[in-house]
Amino acid sequence: MAEGDIPSGCWDKPKWKSVYPVTNGQLCSKSKQQSLPSHCLMMFFLLLGTLMFLQSFTVGSIKTTESYWTLKPNVLVVNVDAGKDVNMVQVPLICGEAYEGQNVTWTKNKDESLEAQGNRIMVTVEGWKGANYSCFNKEGSYLNHTLVLAQWTFKKIIKNTPEKGYIHCSTNNYGGSFQCSWTWDKNRHGHVAHIKATRPHGGSNISCSLDSEGQSITCLDQDYCAYSEEVDRINLTIYFRSSFVVETYNKKFYIMDIVRPDVVAINRINKTSVEVGYPHSWNTPPSYFPLIFQVKEIRCRKGKKCDCSKPNLPKTYLTQSHQVPVKKGMAVCVRARDEFCNSSWSEWSLYKFRNKKNKKHWNQEPKLMML
């Protein structure tokens, strides 16, 4: 695998000061030169007072420009300042260019008729009270709609977990695809409003699809090459919506940061050793995509479940060998990760030797143990 280091100076500006002394006469002369006539001072203070009055008058008033933006076609987002008691933003709506000059009526949330008519109208969004605005022709037939959402800075729609954060992304190889998942807050009925995944210099050739349960996405970077070094991180942004409120979540990563191999295969060679194989989903050739194995032996007591993830188990060791020795009466636990990246380990695979009576079970599939 190609290796390479991922590639700052500053200086203070000179601070100058006069080295020449200034006399009292010079100070007085300078002061006289800078003084203003009395009528100029009166005009200045009058203008200052007027500006302060206008500023106090506009507090809590309606905002217009740069307070909203387009999330996607037919969806506008209003930025809400959570630090203010009153937030009112005027948002322009258009039914469609084809309906210019026609008799167009509007409704809010399907059941409330608006007084404003025409192809272009202005609506006022107060606080987090977004709405769905629909437009109709004079016969009452539906023409178009615009969904207006309010964006706040809180994080309440999905849960934050200590291990995985708000959004957890992973992939089982260097094929260019990856999966991301999250956990909904049980007190909010949320769903995904929009997904955007890009690389700064690689364009936007990353496609994502939402699963049927609405709890994860699968994405594919069409331009990703497993045999070249990643230059830019993937910038993933997911917009989650609950009612008429939207929250924005962002995550940046390289594929090599989130790669996690599937469980390794373990097969018995003889009474004292087993063979460890690469997962079928891992990239080939193995010489270009090598894995390193973490191995430990445990004693499985009769009638008790063998658990490779217990922290009080014997020490582990690392190896690149596919042949692993095992002591008599012991079970072996093996997991793998990319040899050149400090990424995540796979889940543990467990192989337990059977006695002669259970010889037919020697080649059974390894038991998968969760971390």
Residue pairs with C-beta under 8 A, 6 or more apart in sequence:
1 288
1 289
1 290
1 340
2 227
2 228
2 229
3 340
4 229
36 44
60 84
60 85
60 86
60 88
61 88
62 88
62 89
62 90
62 124
63 88
63 89
63 90
64 89
64 90
67 78
67 79
67 89
68 76
68 77
68 78
68 79
68 89
68 91
68 125
68 148
69 76
69 77
69 79
70 76
70 77
71 77
71 149
71 193
71 194
71 239
71 246
72 194
74 144
74 145
74 146
74 147
75 146
75 147
75 149
75 193
75 194
76 91
76 146
76 147
76 148
76 149
77 148
77 149
77 150
77 151
77 246
78 89
78 91
78 125
78 130
78 148
78 149
78 150
78 151
79 89
79 151
80 87
80 127
80 128
80 150
80 151
80 152
81 87
82 152
82 153
82 154
86 126
86 127
87 126
87 127
88 124
88 125
88 126
88 127
89 124
89 125
90 122
90 123
90 124
90 125
91 122
91 123
91 124
91 125
91 148
92 120
92 121
92 122
93 106
93 120
93 121
93 122
93 123
93 133
93 135
93 146
94 119
94 120
94 146
95 104
95 106
95 119
95 120
95 135
95 143
95 144
96 119
96 135
96 143
96 144
99 119
99 135
99 137
99 143
99 144
100 119
101 119
102 119
102 137
102 138
103 117
103 137
103 138
104 117
104 118
104 119
104 135
104 136
104 137
104 143
105 113
105 114
105 117
105 135
105 136
105 138
105 140
106 113
106 114
106 116
106 117
106 121
106 133
106 134
106 135
106 136
107 113
107 114
107 133
107 134
107 136
108 114
108 123
108 131
108 132
108 133
109 131
109 132
110 132
110 134
114 121
114 123
114 133
116 122
116 123
119 135
123 131
123 133
123 148
125 131
125 148
125 150
127 150
128 150
128 152
128 244
128 245
129 150
129 244
130 147
130 148
130 149
130 150
130 243
130 244
130 245
131 148
131 244
132 145
132 146
132 147
132 148
132 244
133 145
133 146
133 147
133 148
134 142
134 143
134 144
134 145
135 142
135 143
135 144
135 145
136 142
136 143
137 143
148 244
149 193
149 241
149 244
149 245
149 246
150 244
150 245
150 246
151 245
151 246
151 247
151 248
152 245
152 247
154 247
155 166
155 247
155 249
156 185
156 188
156 242
156 247
157 184
157 185
157 188
157 190
157 240
157 241
157 242
157 245
157 247
158 166
158 167
158 182
158 183
158 184
158 185
158 190
158 240
158 247
158 249
159 166
159 182
159 183
159 184
159 185
160 166
161 168
161 183
165 251
166 182
166 249
167 180
167 181
167 182
167 236
167 238
167 249
167 251
168 180
168 181
168 182
169 178
169 179
169 180
169 236
169 251
169 253
169 258
170 178
170 179
170 180
170 258
170 259
170 260
170 344
171 177
171 178
171 179
171 255
171 258
171 259
171 260
172 259
172 260
172 261
172 262
172 279
172 281
172 282
173 259
173 261
173 281
173 282
173 283
174 226
174 255
174 256
174 259
174 283
174 289
175 224
175 226
175 283
176 220
176 221
176 222
176 224
176 226
176 255
177 218
177 219
177 220
177 221
178 218
178 219
178 221
178 234
178 255
178 258
179 216
179 217
179 218
179 219
180 216
180 217
180 219
180 236
180 238
180 251
181 215
181 216
181 217
182 215
182 216
182 238
182 249
183 215
184 190
184 215
188 242
189 242
189 243
190 240
190 241
190 242
191 214
191 240
191 241
191 242
192 210
192 214
192 217
192 238
192 239
192 240
192 241
193 239
193 240
193 241
193 246
194 238
194 239
195 208
195 210
195 217
195 236
195 237
195 238
195 239
196 204
196 236
196 237
196 238
197 204
197 206
197 208
197 219
197 221
197 234
197 235
197 236
197 237
198 204
198 206
198 234
198 235
199 206
199 221
199 223
199 232
199 233
199 234
199 235
200 232
200 233
200 235
201 231
201 232
202 221
202 223
202 232
203 223
205 221
205 222
205 223
206 219
206 220
206 221
206 222
206 234
207 219
207 220
207 222
208 217
208 218
208 219
208 220
209 217
209 218
209 219
210 216
210 217
211 217
211 218
217 238
219 236
221 234
221 255
224 255
226 283
226 289
227 288
230 254
230 255
230 256
233 252
233 253
233 254
234 252
234 253
234 254
234 255
235 250
235 252
236 250
236 251
236 252
236 253
237 248
237 249
237 250
238 248
238 249
239 246
239 247
239 248
239 249
240 246
240 247
240 249
241 247
256 338
256 341
256 343
257 341
257 343
258 343
258 344
259 338
259 341
259 343
259 344
260 337
260 343
260 344
260 345
260 346
261 278
261 279
261 281
261 282
261 291
261 336
261 337
261 338
261 346
262 279
262 280
262 281
262 282
262 346
263 279
263 335
263 346
263 347
263 348
263 349
263 366
263 368
264 276
264 277
264 278
264 279
264 291
264 293
264 334
264 335
264 336
264 346
264 349
264 366
265 276
265 277
265 278
265 279
265 280
265 349
265 366
266 274
266 275
266 276
266 277
266 332
266 334
266 349
266 350
266 351
266 366
267 274
267 275
267 277
267 363
268 274
268 275
268 351
268 353
268 362
268 363
269 275
269 323
271 328
271 353
272 325
272 326
272 327
272 328
273 323
273 324
273 325
273 326
274 323
274 324
274 326
274 332
274 351
275 322
275 323
275 324
276 293
276 322
276 323
276 324
276 334
276 336
277 322
278 286
278 291
278 336
279 336
279 346
282 289
282 291
283 289
289 338
290 320
290 338
290 339
290 340
291 336
291 337
291 338
291 339
292 318
292 319
292 320
292 336
292 337
292 338
292 339
293 318
293 319
293 320
293 321
293 324
293 334
293 335
293 336
294 316
294 317
294 318
294 334
294 335
294 336
294 337
294 345
295 316
295 317
295 318
295 319
295 324
295 332
295 333
295 334
296 308
296 313
296 314
296 315
296 316
296 317
296 332
296 333
297 314
297 326
297 327
297 330
297 331
297 332
297 333
298 306
298 308
298 313
298 314
298 330
298 331
298 332
298 333
299 329
299 330
299 331
300 306
300 331
300 352
306 331
306 350
306 352
306 367
306 369
307 369
308 333
308 335
308 348
308 350
308 369
309 348
309 369
309 370
309 371
313 333
320 339
324 332
324 334
326 332
326 351
326 353
329 353
330 353
331 350
331 351
331 352
331 353
332 350
332 351
333 348
333 349
333 350
333 369
334 348
334 349
334 351
335 345
335 346
335 347
335 348
335 349
336 345
336 346
337 343
337 344
337 345
337 346
345 371
347 368
347 369
347 370
347 371
348 368
348 369
348 370
348 371
349 366
349 367
349 368
349 369
350 366
350 367
350 368
350 369
351 366
351 367
352 367
353 362
354 361
354 362
